Amino acid sequence: MSEAATPEADTEARDLLEAVVRIPSVSRNETEAAERLVEFFEAHGREAWLDDVGNVRAPADDGVLLTSHIDTVPGDIPVRVEETDEGDVLWGRGSVDAKGPLCAMATAAVRTGASFVGVVGEEVDSKGARFLVEDRESVPGAVINGEPSGWEGITLGYRGLLAGTYVATSESGHSSRPENNAIQDAIDWWSSVDDEFATDEWHPVFERVTCKPVDFKGGTSTDGLSVEATMDVQLRVPPEYSTDEIREIADGFLENGTVNWDDKVEPVMQSPRTSAARAFRAAIRQQDGEPTLLRKTGTSDMNVYAKAWDCPMVTYGPGDSDLDHAPNEHLPLDEYDRSVAVLETATERLLED
């Protein structure tokens, strides 16, 4: 982080953040935290409500849509504000991912008059974001998605995701037989896929197809007549490919068994020359920061929005993304204050365009 004058504490924004972090909102249990956000908007004279899936909707000037997710992963981290030599630090699950970005955006929305949506289910299936793109009748002028990037970071790209379940069955037999059983078929298929996308260690992770088995079950069936294998797999997809192209390549290595591909999210890579990216670079410099353009190796709701809406978008928010889901998740409040200021400045600039 570059040297910058310490901003004055943004008491209103900090109070909202601490209140929302203190409310547990593990995926599928976001209602209480969502209602607290509705109260915040109503206290500022803004209409807000929960939609059919539990998203917080606070429509206003649609030249900018500020949006982040309410849900967190599980994990009990005692909420506290700790005084340090570098400033106050808020500890708690969701302080970084993504209640810091969420509350910074809510604050910026009431101060600038921009539209706001707090979505549910990002950590599991992006249920809220998917409902939002289906439910809206028009495309926003620009989208600012909230995820931790550090207050000087602007995220322009995310890899996509292709996930599925491989299933194979073979006749049971003595282990001395040379023929493959279903477990070997599963291993051979996945090894072929992994080898196909192997790269050297110098190849940027963002540009790789990353192959990960995430669950495996195998063995003799209950009746003893067959060997069964089931393997859940995930492939992270760089913008060079579509998920359909990765699926075709992976299916090409099947010799026995089938794959039920049940989840796909397309990769996204935005230009650094869009009006949104320019607005954030200028706003960060105005706070004496040095803008950094980022590409993330995971996925976010931005992938969902980019597929549905042809408009400028970036992802932005306070916090160190290395602390996402971590047992020591915490957010320096000076950084949070700066991010609120950046969001206000960038949003106002975009609304004026």
N, C-alpha and C positions, 0 to 999 in steps of 0.2 A: 504494500500500500504506500502511495506517495504521501509526503508530509502535507498536512492541511490543518488549518486552524480548527481547534475544537469548537463545534457548534454549541449554541445554547441548548439546554435540554428541552425537548419538545414534550412538555408534560402531558398534553392531551393525547398525543400519539402513544406515549409510553404507558399511560394508564389503560388505554384500550388494549394494547398488546399484553400487558401483564394479566388483565382480566380474562382475555381469551385463552392465553396459555394455561391459566389456572382451571379452565374447564376442559376435562378430558373429551377428546373427539376422535377416538379411534374409528377407522373406516366403518361405515354403516351405523355409527352412533354420533352423528354430528349435530343433532337437533338443538341441544342446549347452547352450544357455541354459535350456531347459526342464528338463534333467537337473540343472542347478545349483540350480534352485528346488526340485526334489524333494529334493535333499540338504539344503537349508536346513530344510525341514519335517521330514524324518526326524531331523535333529540336535536338533529340539525335541520329539521324541517323537510327531510327527504322522504318520499314514499318508498317503502321497502316491504318485501314479503318473502315467504318461502314458497317455491313453486312445487310442482307435483312430485319431484324427486328429492326435494329438500334443499335445492340451491337457494342462496340469498340473491334476490333480484332487486336492484335499485337503479332503474333506468333513468337516464337524463340525457345529456348531450352525447349522441352516439358517434360524434367525431372521434372519440376515443373510448374503447372498452377496457377497463381495468379489471383483471380477473385473476384469482388465485384459488387454491384449494383449502378447504376447512379441515379435512381429515388428516390424521396422523397414523403412523404405524404404532403398534403397542409399545409400552415401555414406561415404567413409573420412575420419573426423574423429579425429585422434590423441587417444587417451584420456589425460587428465591432470587433476590437481587443482591449480588455480591459487589462490595466496593473494592476496587483494585487501584493500583497506581496509574493505570491507563484509563480508568473510568469505570462506571457501573456496568455490570454484566448480568443479564437475565439467564437463569438456568431453567430448563424445563423441556419436556417432550413437546416438539412442534415449534420451539422458539426459532429454529432455523428453517425447518421443513414442515410447513411453509407459513406459519402464523406470523413470522416477521414480515415477509413480503405481503401477506394477506392484509394485515392491519395497516401497514404502510400505504397500501393501495386504497383501503377504505378511507383513511385519513385524507389522502390526496384527492379522492373522489368528492368528498364533501366540500373540500376547499376550492376545487376547480370547476365543479359541476359536471364532471365526466360520468359516464355510465359505469356501473360496477356490478359484478357477479361473483359471489363466493360459491364455488362448486364443491360437490361432494364426490367421494369415491375415487379420487385420483390415484391413490396408492394401490387400488385393486383392479379397477376396470375402466376408469375415466367415465363412470356412469353420468356424472353431472355435466361434464363437458360434451359428451355425446348427445345428451338430452338438449342441451343449450343450442347446439348447431341445428338440431332438427326442429326446435320450437321457435327459433327466431325467424322473422319474416324478411329481414334485411341484413346486409353485410355491414359491419362497423367500418368507420373510416380508417381506424387503426386498432390493433390489439396489443396490449401490454400484458403479458402473462407473468404471473408471480412465482418465481422459484429463486433460491439463493444463488447469487452470482458474485457476491461481494459488491459493495456500493460503487466500486469503479468498474465492475464487469458488466458486459452486455452480451447475452447469449443469443447467437444467431442460428445455431444448428443443433439438432438432436438426431441420433441414429433411430431407426425404426426397430420394430420387433415382429418376429414370426415365431409363434409357439404352437406346439402340438403334442400329440401322444402317439407313439409308435406301439403297435400291438402285433404280436406274432405267436403262432402256435405250431408245434411239431409233435410227431408221434413220440411217445416215451420209448426208451430203450436203454440197454446197458451202456454205461459211460465209456466202455471200451470201443464202441462203434465209431467209425471215422466220420460219419455224416454229422453236419451241423445240427444242433438243436436250436430251439427258438432263442435261447439266451445268446448263443454264438451269433445267430443271425442279427440280433439287435446290436451286438457289439461290433460286428463287421460293418453293418450299415452306418452306424454312427462314426466309426473310425474313418470310413470313406468320405463322409461329409466333412469331418474335421480336417482331414488331409487336403481336401479340395480347396479349402479356404485358408490353409496355413500360410503364414507370412513370416518374414524375418523379424527380429526384435526391434528393428529400426523403423518398421512401418508404423505410421501414426495409428493409434488405437481407434480414433474416430473413423478412419478410412478402412478398417478391417471388418470382415464378417466374423463376429465372435460366436462360437458354438459352445453351448453349455447344456449338459444333461442335468436336470434338477430333481429327478426322482426316478427310481428303478424298482420294479418288483418282478421276480422271476422264480420259477421252480416247477415242480411236478404238480399237476392239477389234483384236486381233491379226490377224484375217482382213480387217479394213478395212471390214466391212459394217455396223457399228453404232457408236454412241457410248455409252459406259457411264459411270455415275457411282455412286460409293459414298461415303457420308458417315456417320461415327460421331458421334452427338450425345448430349448429356446435358442434362437439365433438373432443376434443384434445386426441390423441392416444399415450400412452406410448409404448416403445419398446416391452413390454410384449405381445402386441397384434399386429395384422395386421388390416388395415382398413376394409378388408373383414370380419374379425371376429367380429368387432364392428358393422358393418352393419347387419350381421346376427342376432346378439343379439337384436339390436334395432328393426329390422323388426319383430322379434318374438312377440313383444308386440302390433302389429297392430291388431285392431279389426274392425275399420272402417277407411277409408282413405288410401292413398298411399304416399310414399315418393320418390321423384326424387332425388337420390344422385348424385349431379353434380360436386363434387370436392373431390378428395382424394389425400393425400400426405402421403407417408409411413414414420414412425418414423425412426430415425437413432441413433445408438450408436457405436462410434468407440472405439477401444481398446487404452488404454494409453501407450501401448507398441509398437505402430507402429513407423516406422522411422520418420514420420512427428511429432508425439507427442514428441518423444525423441529429435528431432532437436530443437523444440521450448522450451522445458524445459532447454536445454543447453544454448540456445541463451538468454533466460530471465535471467538465472543465470550470464551469462557473463556481463549483464548490471546491476548486483548487485540486481536483483529482486528475488522474491520468487514465483515460478510458482504455479498457482492454476488451478485445473481441474474443468471445469464447465459443467453443463447440463442445457439446456434452455427449458422452458416450452412452448415456441411458436414453429414456424417453420421457415425455411430459405431455400435458394437455395441449401444448403448442403444436404437437404433431397432429392432433385432432382438428384444431382450428385451421391449420395451414392446408389441410386436405379439403376443408369445406369452404373456406373463405379466401378470396383473392384480394388481400389487402396487406399493407405493411404491418409487420409484427416483430416484436422482440420479446425475450424473456429477461426479467430483471428482478432483483430483490437483494436485501441485505443478508449477510451470513456466509459462513464457510461451508460449501457443499460437502466437504469431507466429513462434516458432522451430521449429515443426513442420517437418520436412523441410529445414530451412535449413542452409547450409554452416557456420554459426557456432552450432550447437545446443549449449546449455550450461545448467546448472541450479545456482543458488545453493544450497549445502547447508544454510544456515540455514532457507531456505524449505522444503526437503525435511524437515528435522527437525520444523518446525511442522506440516507436513501429516501426518506420522506421528502426532503427538500429537492432532491433530484427528480423524483416522480412529479412533484408539483410543477417544477419548471418545464420538464419535458412535455407533460400533459398540456399545460397552457400553450406551449409553442405549437403542438399538434392541433389543438382546437382552433388556433388562429389561422392555420394554413387553409 
